[in-house]
């Protein structure tokens, strides 16, 4: 099983559309995602699917999964299936807010978590009524950050097909209801390593290219500026994903250790406390 997981992680950082390496040569302070030395080394261990030293051996997670799940030392459980403290949710919301900033940067008015589709049981992450000079119809976006190893990954050697499978799942859920309401639907799929669908990069380049064309720039200038903008936001996104990954592993591990220490101390106090004998 571990060999299959190792095989799944490697293509995710080696394939042709890989952008997960961008955080390695970025200055985190420039992209507002400062990493400590421990956070950086935690991300390296997770990226290369190595045991994270401070995650204890043979520990059972205190999340609400049934049956209880034994924690893997790679950090995959804390960043994927663990529902304690909503670490995966915090990472998702961070990327949602960054993508909303991208849309706002080109003049689009955005709404995060629009409520108008709740009656259909749907809650897309972002709604924008129009992207100036690019899309005339309203668009909804839904973001997913998936683990490199999930049941949707049929071939561990093919990272792109895994992203495509997540894309199809989102389209099956959202496309038809959104079209009925007059909306386009665009899924935004990332892996927890930072890799993403090629269409995400293409979409960002398209909206920025049109944005700079509308400002009267030449084709060469608009292309160059669009490429710079896209690279900036991709770096910021990948830095944010890795920051949230390290924070999730650090916080969940520390809280689990603190809980065990508190339980041990409480048991010791009870054991050392002299028993009171009640006589009638």
GIDADA-V488671 format. One line per field, one symbol per residue. psi: psi as a letter, one per 30 degrees, with the letter a starting at -180 (. if undefined). burial: b if it has 24 or more other ideal C-beta (glycine too) atoms within 12 Angstrom, else e. A space follows every 10 residues. Layout:
# GIDADA-V488671
psi->???
burial->???
This chain:
# GIDADA-V488671
psi->eeeeeeeeee ffgflfgkgf fefegkjeee ggikkleeee eeeeeeeghl kjefklkhkk kglgkklkkk kkffgeeefd fkgkgheeee eeeeeeeeee eeeefggkkl kkhkffgefg gkilekkkek jkgekfllkk kkkkjllfjl ffjejffjee eeeeeeeeee eeeeeeeeef ggklkjkjkl lfffllkefe eeeeeeeeee eeefggllee eeeeeeeeee eeeeeeeeee eeeeeeeeee eeeeeeeeee eeeeeeeeee efkkkkkkk.
burial->eeeebeebbb bbbebebbbb bbbeebebee bebebeeebb ebbbbbbbbe ebebbeeebe bbbeeeeeee bbbbbbbbbb bbebbebbeb bbebbbbbbb bbbebbebeb bbebeebeee ebbbbbbbee beebbeebbb bbbbbbbbbb ebbeebeebb ebbbbbbeeb beebeebbee eebbbbbbbb bbbbbbbeeb bebbbbbbbb bbeeeeeeee ebeebbeebb ebbbbbbbbb bbbbbbbbbb bbbebbeeee eeeeeeeeee eeeeeeeeee
